Structures are given as C-alpha cells and as structure tokens.
Amino acid sequence: MTDNVEFVTAGSGAGPDARSGMSRGKVAAAVVGSMAVVGLAVGGAAAVNVLGGGGAQPEDIVPANAVMFAKIDLDPASGQKIDALRFLRKFPALKDRIGMDDTADLRRKIFEEAQKEGAFKDLSYDADIAPWLGDRFAFAAVPTDGGKDVAAVAILASTDEAKAKAAIAKAGTTGSTCDVVADFVRCAEKPEHLAAFAAGDAPLAKAANFSGDMKDLGEDGIASMWVDVKGAFDLAAAAGATGTDSLPAEQMAKVKEQIGDGRMVAALRFDGPNLELAGSVKGTKVTGNPGKDAGAIAALPADTIAAVSISGLGEQLTKTWADLEKSFTDLTSSTGGSDPIAEAEQQLGIQLPEDIVKIVGNKTTIAFGGMDTGSGMPKVALKTDGDPAVVQKLMSKVAEQGQAFGFSSAKGVTLAMDQAYADAVATGSGLDQNATFTAAMPDYAKATQAGFVDIAKVVEQFGADIPADEKANLAPLSAFGFSASQDGGDADFTLRLTTK
C-alpha cells in the first residue's frame, strides 16, 4: 500500500506556499536543477565507499506511458565509481567546488542545491535527510488529463521508509505533494499528478521500447535519460505548446511523419581516464547518408590539431537548397536589400547550388594544423572528393580579386591558405596512428559525421593567452572527439573527453 503524506494544508490547494515561496512545479524543478549542478561530480565521491551498483531502480516505479525519464546514479557499477573519482580529482576547480575527498557526500550537495531553489526549507540534511536518502535520483514525466497535460515527478531513493515519512511530515506546507513507497520518495506539484504517476499498471523498466533502447545503449553510467519523442510531441501539440500551435496542418503532418516512433536515449559514463556521452535516436523517419565517409578524418596528417568531417554534405545541400533559397529571398524582401545569391554567383563566377555541391562533394573534411611559424597565419585546409575543374574555376575568380589559395588535386581536392599546407593535407596521413586521436575517436571508421580537437596541443600553442587558473584546469585534458553514424531512421552518437 502507498502511504501519502501531503505537503499541503487544508485550503492551500496546489498553489504557491506563503512560507516557502514555491511556485508551480518548483519541487520537481529544484531536484532536477540540483541534479544538473552536480552532474559531473556524480559517482566520484562515493567511489571509495560502496562497490555495488545493484538494488532498486527508479524506472521500476515509473509508469510505462512516461514520455521522459532521467536518472543520476551515485551507486553505478564499481568500475564507474573508481574511474569517476580518478577523473574528477585531476581538476583543481572540481576538487575545490565539490570537496573531492574520501568523505565527500554528493547527496548533501544535491540537497543543498535543492534548498537554494526553495525546496525542503524546514529540514536539516544531517538530522532529517541523511538517515534515509539513497544514492539514486530521477525525474519522470507522464501524460495526464487525457493527454492534455503532463505530470512531472521527482524521485529520491530511500533506505528507510519510516524515517522518510517522518521527514516529509516535518517538512510541512510547501505547495506540493510527496508519498513514500518501497525504496523511494516521490514528489509532484499536485496530488492528482502523483495519482496519475502511480496509475500505470506496468513499470517503464519493462516497456519494450525503453528496455530495448537501454539495452542497446549499454552501460547506463552515472547519468542517463530516455525520451519518447513521439509521445512528447503529441503531448505538446495537444496542450497547444508554443511552437506547435502555430504550425500549419500540412507542416504538422510532415513533422509527425518524420518523428515516426522516435525515441532518444543517452548516458554519461566514465571509461578509464575518459568521460563519454553516448546516445541514440531511434525509430524516426529522418534518413541521412548511410555512407561512412566521415572516416576520411583519419587520413589527415598525424600532427592535425583539430578537424571535422561530414559525409554526404553535397547531397544534403541539394535536398535543403530550396528552403535555404527561400530564407534568403524572404530576408531580402523584408530588408529591401539586394539578392545575396545573385551577388555571390556574379562575384565568384559560379552557379548555386550546383557548383558548391560539386566543390564540397560527399566526403568533406576541414583541418586545422595550428599557426604557421613563418607567416603567423592559421593553417586551415578543405579536403573533398569534389570536382577539381570547378574548384580551379573558383580559385581563378578569387585570384582576380587579389586572394590566392594553395591547391592540390592529389587524392581528391584540397584547398588551403597556402600551398605548403595544401600539399601536406593532400598527401599526408597518420592521424589514425595517433594515440590521442584514437582514444577520443573510437568509432570514427563508421561515422557519417566526426570531429576532433587535440586540447593539449591547443593549450600548448595558445596557452600564453589563457589565464593561469583556467590553464590549470585544462592541463589534465588530452582531447575531445565526436562521432555520429546513421542507419535508416536510427542514429548513434558519441562524445568523448579524454585526459592524460
């Protein structure tokens, strides 16, 4: 049986409370905001205390019809905790801010941040919260009022039901409602929202889409989220949310068609000395170029400092050109200016979009090799599988206006600020043999989009202009990598921050 202890006095309804100043949805917002503040810290300070990772999970008490679920887990798998602690202790700012020692209690940090937002004003962490507060925190949203509204519920893990009930009763009136169930405390804005939240027959943990998406994602790490994009959009449309209420019927139908059965899932986790955000978008009807040409980023010179590579850029530009052209036309009409597309065609001697599509091709990479020691200019290059003849036509036109570029047709087309760097990028290789790159980009070979920054080299080259305290916090970092791949309506992405 569920025991309800309301944070509402008779006659107060669900409105703001005079003592606490809590406005609509503040308790849920406070808890979620607190989770965000300590997002990078979760798992780290607790690592030396418990090596578990099992136990009750918040998704076990969330209804299967939830459209959004987010969780912070201070008790993930043992390897996660150890990796988190080692990672976070490298950064002076984090050590100072969250007290990264063996006795640090991140639950206190979450509670204190919630109190700053106006929640739990009558409670003491040591006396009222610590005796029962567990290591997991979550937030979920479920439809209510026939799908025209949403019930937002914050979930706090509990290790002692009796002490949790006593604390909630002591909290008094704060304009919201909480109840205590086995292993958890749930808080919502209104009693009816809490009732809607508890009404589901099956838990989210057993829902096919949720369980399947989480399984595909792998380790859910220290923080994870899942969104039913289709359900959330339908809910927003039914409620007349801003952005959906102004869409014409034809456009609304097109958006819904593209969303399909869309869901999004993501997890923040530690992997040795690396912090990784991995995620997927599933079930949509939005399809991109299924090729893996962004892997061309790995063929750049080994000393490349930063790069981005995109597969199918020319094809996508062709598909979206009509919308881009309309935007330019609308802007010109509203400002009374000249046609920028016509001006560009005349000035550059090209036809849009045909020639640009031929230049960027479907394997497009931009590389940065640092600053040239001789000229002091940045070494930037564009490398594509485009049409050399069109590129040379453009270069000739630009040269007539006093701007020269380096050009190479070896292994595709390469343009650079000077000839030396154009040749280096066109014929160089070895980035895929660079350990810094491979640590940050483990999935580059199957990527349709990829990006890489060697942070250590950036600090080395530009460190003189970085304040000392900021430089100290950048010093432990090695690199940042991003990769994304697509297969039909499903897309996967990974962001990684590596340390030395």
Secondary structure as UniProt FT lines:
FT   STRAND          3..7
FT   TURN            10..11
FT   TURN            13..14
FT   TURN            18..20
FT   TURN            24..25
FT   HELIX           26..37
FT   TURN            38..44
FT   HELIX           45..48
FT   HELIX           58..60
FT   TURN            64..65
FT   STRAND          68..73
FT   HELIX           78..88
FT   TURN            89..90
FT   HELIX           92..98
FT   TURN            102..103
FT   HELIX           106..116
FT   TURN            117..118
FT   TURN            121..122
FT   HELIX           125..129
FT   TURN            130..132
FT   STRAND          133..144
FT   TURN            145..148
FT   STRAND          149..158
FT   HELIX           161..171
FT   STRAND          176..181
FT   TURN            182..183
FT   STRAND          184..188
FT   HELIX           191..198
FT   HELIX           204..206
FT   HELIX           208..217
FT   STRAND          223..228
FT   HELIX           229..238
FT   TURN            239..240
FT   TURN            242..246
FT   HELIX           249..259
FT   TURN            260..261
FT   STRAND          263..271
FT   TURN            272..273
FT   STRAND          274..282
FT   HELIX           293..299
FT   TURN            302..303
FT   STRAND          306..311
FT   HELIX           313..335
FT   HELIX           340..348
FT   TURN            352..353
FT   HELIX           354..360
FT   STRAND          363..371
FT   TURN            373..375
FT   STRAND          378..384
FT   HELIX           388..400
FT   TURN            401..402
FT   STRAND          406..408
FT   TURN            410..411
FT   STRAND          413..416
FT   HELIX           419..427
FT   HELIX           431..433
FT   HELIX           435..440
FT   TURN            442..443
FT   HELIX           444..446
FT   STRAND          449..453
FT   HELIX           455..462
FT   HELIX           463..465
FT   HELIX           468..474
FT   TURN            475..476
FT   STRAND          477..487
FT   TURN            488..489
FT   STRAND          490..499
//
